[in-house]
Amino acid sequence: MPLRRARFHFDTVYEDRRLIGPYALLQVGDLYCEQGYTILPHVQRVHELTYVVSGAGKTLTGGTTYPMEPGTLFYNRRGEEHAITASESLRFFYLGFDFPTPDGALREFYETLTGCRVFHAEAVGDAFIRMFGEIGAHDLAAGTLLESAMQEVVGTACRLLGRVNTAPYRAVDARAVDERLVYDLVHYLDAHAADPDTLASLPREFGYSYTHLASKFREIIGENLREYHTRRRFERARELLRRGESVTQTAELTGYQSIHAFSRAFRRVTGEAPRTYRQRFTE
C-alpha cells in the first residue's frame, strides 16, 4: 500500500495469511492522515472493508469515485481497482481479508458483490474497535475474542451491504407481562369459581407465590384477590338459584360441605337467605 504524509498509522500486515476462523486476515489498520495523503490506484489483492471515522476525502471503489464521509462503509472486491485521497485530515479503519475455503455463503456474497458504499455504518466501526483491542492480546481468550470481533466486522458489513433490514430488539414491557398474568388469573378464577380450593391452587398453576399474585391482582384490577374469588363464587350461586336449582344442589355445586355452611355464607355476602333469593325468581 503506497503511503504519503501519514501522520498516524496503525497497520498490521499478515503476509502469511493469518487464519482466523473461516477467514484469512491479510491486513487491518487504523489510519489517520493529513490533507493530501494518497493511496495510489492499485488492484485489490484481497477483499477490503473501509470505514470512515472522520474527515473527508475521495475513494475509487468498484470503478466509481465516491466522497468519503464519516460513518460510511466502503467495500472493494478482490481484483477491483482502488484508490484514496484525503481532501482534509482523514481517519479510516480498513480490513483486508479472504476466504481460505472454497465454499460458504459469506464467501459467495463477497465474491459476487460489486464495490459499493453504505451510510450510517457505525455498527461496523464499533466492531473494528473491538477487533483492534484483540490484535495484540496474548491471553487465553485472545484468539476466541479476535475471531468473534472479526466475525462481527465481516458479518455486520455483509448485513449492511446487502441492505438486510432486521427488527430492532424491544425490551419486554413489565406492565404488559403483569397485565397478561392477571388476565390469565381472572379467567382461571372465573372458570373455577365453584372450587373452594381455587386460591390454594394458584401458586401451583401459575408458578408464583400467592402473595405475588395477590399483589399484581390488586395493582392491575384494583380489587382484593380473595374478595374477587368470593364475589365470583356467590355470583355463580345466585345464577344457579335463579335457574331453579335447589339450595342443597347449589351448595354442592359451589363447593360447600353442608347446606348450613352455604346458607350462612350466602346471607353474610348477599344480605338474605338463599331460599328467599331463590323464591323471588321461581314463584
KAHU-V114914 format. One line per field, one symbol per residue. ss: DSSP state (2 for helix, 1 for strand, 0 for the rest). psi: psi as a letter, one per 40 degrees, with the letter a starting at -180 (. if undefined). burial: + if it has 16 or more other ideal C-beta (glycine too) atoms within 10 Angstrom, else -. A space follows every 50 residues. Layout:
ss=???
psi=???
burial=???
This chain:
ss=00000111111111111111001111111111100001111110001111 11111111111001111100001111000011111111111111111100 00002222222200011100022222222222222000000222222222 22222222222000000000000222222222222222222000000222 22222200022222222222200022222222222222222200002222 222000002222222222220002222222220
psi=hhihfhdhhhhhhgdeghhhbeihhdiiihhhiihehhhihihheiihhh hhdiaiaiihhfeihiihihehhihhiheiiiihhheahhhiiihhiihd ieiiddddddeehihiihiffddddddddddddedeieideddddddddd dddddddddddefhhihihhihhddddddddddddddddddfdeheeddd eddddeeiiddddddddddddfihddddddddddddddddddeeiidddd ddeeeididddddddddddeeiiddddddeee.
burial=-------------------+-++++++++++++---+++----+-+++++ +++-+-++++++---+-+-+-+++++++-+-+++++---++++++++++- ------+--+----++++--+-+++-++--++-+-----------+++++ ++++-+++-++-------------------++--++--+--+++---++- -+---+------++-++--+----+--+++-+++-+++-++---+-+--+ ++-+++--+--++-++-------+--++-----
